[in-house]
Amino acid sequence: MLDAIGPYEVLAQLPDAEAFFVAKKRGTVKSDTGFVKIKADYNFKDITKADILLIPGATIAFVKVMKDKKTLAWIRNVDKTTKYTTSVCSGSLILASAGLLKGLKATSHWRSINLLKDFDAIPVKERFVHDEKIITAAGVSAGIDMALYLADEIVGEQQAKAIQLMIEYDASPPYNSGNYDSCEPDIIKIAEKKLTLNAKKELSVIDKIANFSTFKKMK
């Protein structure tokens, strides 16, 4: 849920901003944990263009979206109208499946970033990556960083800094374990185990995926 809501909190502060939550079908959308819900007031027919398109990710449901031809077609069509097309976490793999990342540098969650190679994208382990008009963010919380960068691009540094202050984004976590490359191996193993358990829960929520070989490759 933070994939979408984090950037929303930033981008909603842009002058004359209008935010639209869009799904294939109007109605309530559950988070991948199943605990939080968000209402999508618009479907694909309602929204056919945007200045900024943001695609959030998920623990495993993104694999199903990667195979959804209707969703990928909508993304490609809206992308033709955007000034910026963005993603958070495994949302970049959805953009990649839509054919929008070919030859471009991009990032994703540390557990799925290597899959970008399968779609001719260039994986880069950064908090966020801007290539042409595409901006991809790493896992979950990185969406806030990406959105602040995007705010800077649109309204300038001072306004972006003011937005950062408004949401009091002064990141100072109690542990230095938020980066895969510098994290202890035993912590990585625990995180991978938790992600696998979450993925299994999510698979039951979306009635299983007929072919989840992509998920197997992530292990």
N, C-alpha and C positions, 0 to 999 in steps of 0.2 A: 504493500500500500504506500509506503514511503517513496517508492520509485516515482509515483505520480504526485503525491501530496507535497513532498519536499520542494520540487521545482515549482509547483503551483503556488506555494506560499511566497516564493520570490517573484515569479513572473506576474502574479496577480497585482503586484504593486507598480507595474509599469503604467505610464500615463494612458488612459483610455483603454486599458486592458479588458478583454472579454475572454473568459475561459469556458470551454465547452467540453464536458466529459462525454465521450462518444463510445458506443459499443455496437456490435453487429445488431443487437436487439436492444431496444430501450428497456430500462428497468434496473433492478438491483444487481450489482456485481459483487461477489464475495472476494475477499483477499485470499491469497494462497493458503493462509493459515485457517481460513474459514471463520475467524473471529470478528472481522471488521467488514462492513459493507459500504459501498458507495453507489449513489444513484446516477445512472447514465440517462440523461434526459433526451439524448439525441442518438439516432442511428446513422448508418452509412449514407442513407438517402438524404438525411437532413443536412449533413455537413459535407460539402464537396470541395472546400478550399479553406486554407488557413495561412496565416503569416508564419506561425510556428506550429509544427507537428511534433508531439512528444509521445514516444512509444515506451511504456514501462515494461519491465520483465516479470519473471516469476521463478519459483524454484524448479518446476518441471512443466507447468502448463504452457510455457512458451514453445515447447516442442509441438504441441497440438496446433498452436497458432501458426507456426512455421509451415504447416501443411494445409492451412486453410486458404484456399484459392480466392475466396471472396474477400477475406481480410487483406491479403497481400495485394489484390487488385485495387482495393480502396486506398491502401497506403501509397501505392505507386501513383494513383491519380491525384491524391491530395499533395503528394510531394512535388508534382509539376507546378503547383501554385505557391509553394512556400518560399520564404526567405531563408528559413532555417528548418531543417529536419533533424530531430534529436531523439536520443534514446537513453535509457538508464538500465544498468545491469544487463541481463540477458535480452533486453529489448533490442540490442544491437544485432542479435542473431535473427530477429524478426525482420529488421531492415535488410540484413544480408540475404535472407530468403526471398525478399522482394526484389533482389537484384540491385540494390541501391549502394552497396559498399564495394563493388568490384574495383580493384586497384586503389582503394582508399585506405588510409590508416584509420584504425578504429580500436576501441577497447570494450571491455565487458567485465563481468564478475570473474574473479580469478579462477573459478572452477569451470567456466565455459569459454574463456577467452581463446583457447587454442582452436576451438571449432570454427572460428572466423576464417581460418585458412581454407576450409572446405568450400567457401563461397568467394574465393579469390580476393578476400580482404587482407589487410596487413595488420596483424595483431600488435598493439603497442600497450605495454603495461604502464599506463599513466592514469591519473585521477580522472581526466577527461581529455578527449582528443578532438581537435577541429581540423577537418580536411574538406576543402571546398565549402559547401553550405551544410555539411553534415557534422553534427557534434554528438559524440557518443561519450557516455559517462560509465565509470566502473560500477562496482556494486552499490546498490541501494542509497546509502548516505551521500555518495559522490554526486548524485543528482542535484543536491543543493549547491555544491561547488560549480557544477556545470551551469546551473541557472544563474548564479551570480556573475559568472564570466559572460554569459549571454546578455544579461542586463547591462553590463559594461559595454558590450558591443553595440547595444541599441541606444542607451541613454547616457553612457559615459561613466567614468570611474566614480565621481562624487555621488551620483544618484545610486549606483550599485552599492557603494559603501553605506549609504543611508539605509538602503533596504536590508543590508546585512545587520546593521544596528537594530532596525525595527524588529527583526526576528531574533535578535540577540544570539546570532550564530558566532559564538566564540569558542570554537571546538577545543576542548582540553580534556580528553578522555582519561579515565583513571589508569588505563593500561596502554602500553605501546605495542598492541597486538593487532592493529587494524590493517597492516600491510602484509600480504602473503610472503613476500620475499624476505622480510625481516622477522617474521614470526617464528617462535620455537616449533620444532617438528611435532612435539607431543600435542601442542595446542591445535596445530593444523589437523592432526588425526581426529581430535575431538570434534572440531568444526565439520570435518568431512562426514563423520558419523551422524552428526545432527542434521546436516543437509540431506543425507541419504534417507533418514527417518522422515524428514519433512516432505521429501519427494514422494515417498511411499504413501504418506497421508494424502498428498495432493492428487496422486494417481487415482485413489479411491474416490476423491471428490469429483474428478472429471471422468468417472466411469472407465478408467484405464485408457491407455493409448494402444491402439492395435499394433503399431510398429514403433517401438521406442528404442531402436538401435542407437539413435543419437545419444540418448541418455546413457546407454551402456558404454559408449565411447568416452563419456565424461568421467567414468570411474578410474 
